[in-house]
Amino acid sequence: MGQSNPMMNISGRIVAGVFLILLGVLFLMQQLGIIQLDIIAKLWPLAIIVVGVVLVFGWSKNR
């Protein structure tokens, strides 16, 4: 108890970094007029659900 798995910390940082990069690319593409983010504005709660499911199943898988 209280021990941290270094691989979990690294993979969590990678996932967070990739997420932020993708989010930035989406906003840049919207500003350049390449895509419209209207649909994303309506479906953003789905991203929270997906992250939750990945965390739950990823956590139970490593246990």
PEQUIGI-V759756 format. One record per residue. RES is the residue in one letter. SS is DSSP state (H for helix, E for strand, L for the rest). PSI is psi in degrees with one decimal (none if undefined). Layout:
RES|SS|PSI ; RES|SS|PSI
This chain:
M|L|139.3 ; G|L|-6.6 ; Q|L|142.3 ; S|L|137.5 ; N|L|114.6 ; P|H|-33.8 ; M|H|-35.6 ; M|H|-39.0 ; N|H|-42.5 ; I|H|-46.9 ; S|H|-34.5 ; G|H|-39.1 ; R|H|-38.5 ; I|H|-45.5 ; V|H|-45.2 ; A|H|-41.2 ; G|H|-45.5 ; V|H|-41.0 ; F|H|-46.7 ; L|H|-38.5 ; I|H|-46.7 ; L|H|-39.7 ; L|H|-43.2 ; G|H|-40.6 ; V|H|-41.1 ; L|H|-46.4 ; F|H|-37.7 ; L|H|-44.4 ; M|H|-35.0 ; Q|H|-44.2 ; Q|H|-32.2 ; L|L|-4.6 ; G|L|14.7 ; I|L|-40.0 ; I|L|163.0 ; Q|L|131.5 ; L|L|19.2 ; D|H|-43.9 ; I|H|-36.5 ; I|H|-35.8 ; A|H|-29.2 ; K|H|-27.6 ; L|H|9.9 ; W|H|-29.9 ; P|H|-24.5 ; L|H|-33.4 ; A|H|-39.0 ; I|H|-40.4 ; I|H|-44.5 ; V|H|-44.6 ; V|H|-42.2 ; G|H|-43.8 ; V|H|-43.2 ; V|H|-42.5 ; L|H|-42.5 ; V|H|-49.6 ; F|H|-34.0 ; G|H|-38.3 ; W|H|-44.8 ; S|H|-28.4 ; K|H|-37.8 ; N|H|-7.5 ; R|L|none
